[in-house]
Amino acid sequence: MNELSETRDLRADAPLPDADQLAAPRARLAAALRQETHRGRAAQPRRRMILVGAATAGALAVTAGIVATLPADSPRAPAGKHPQVLSAGASADALELAAATVEKHDGTEPGPKQWVYEKSTVFVQGKPQSSEAWTRWDGTGQANLPGIPPAGDISDFDPDKLQVWYGPNQEEKWKREGYDDRSQRQFYRFLATLPSDPDRMMKRIREEHAIGSINGETRAQRDWREIDVLYRSVLIPPKVQAGLFRALAKIPGARVTTGVKDPLGRAAIGVSVNYAERAPSGAQGKQEIFFDPESYAYLGETRNDGETVGARAAWGVVNKPGARP
């Protein structure tokens, strides 16, 4: 089984969104795309026309026969498909559709002895390097493959052997002593307390100072950083996922691009901002987060015009370290 089919299997039993709930955001997105088509024909008579196909639950192009305009020579187009950068209004509607889809997902919390599995890939000088990690839900265990070399003599260290660590439960100590460290369980339960309204949610997140403030950073830049980091969490309560999509829609300059591929070549939609000048965080150029176009699961990201690239190849909940979904 390949990694893409693995990730699709992980969500195979997730309940589909209710059709009535998705009807309104679908209709708004369809109307927005029709308006863009009309404006595009008036402003760009040389643009060619293509048909966006009918969608299943959760797909962006939601009405059969929507006519969209795309540049005929788009340089970023995958084989057989052209990316389309949506306008601010259509991007907001697309993100609302994503929010309405994910908030219907199952939000069951794992048991304390279960493990969260993630296979991630980073690209170093253009070459992919993958690693796997297992984290026990209550914070008492961690496993890695390849293993992490210990300090000192590593003559007998085998990186291909699963490295497993167990320790005492630190949750109460971290909480009592005010540490920022949280187990996966603690972090998930903190997220579950956040209000669903995106403005109130982001205010609460900023108050937590999870990633720290940077002098000179605008609120929009700070919110993008916060959201980017949060999406790297393997498990996020559905209402929070929905709130994050709605918060993205409120960031000035954020745009949705359809018809793109993620760093591993999987079909995706992208949400991006572009910093013409270097931000106080050091970010410059295009910052893009990729999501599955059907489930809206996080797939990966690129930062600083592709200078930093990472992807989540597979993920899920298992019963022991070393097991895979």
Summary of the structure (lengths in Angstrom):
residues: 325
radius of gyration: 20.9
end to end distance: 11.0
largest distance: 70.0
contacts: 941
relative contact order: 0.16
helix: 30%
strand: 25%
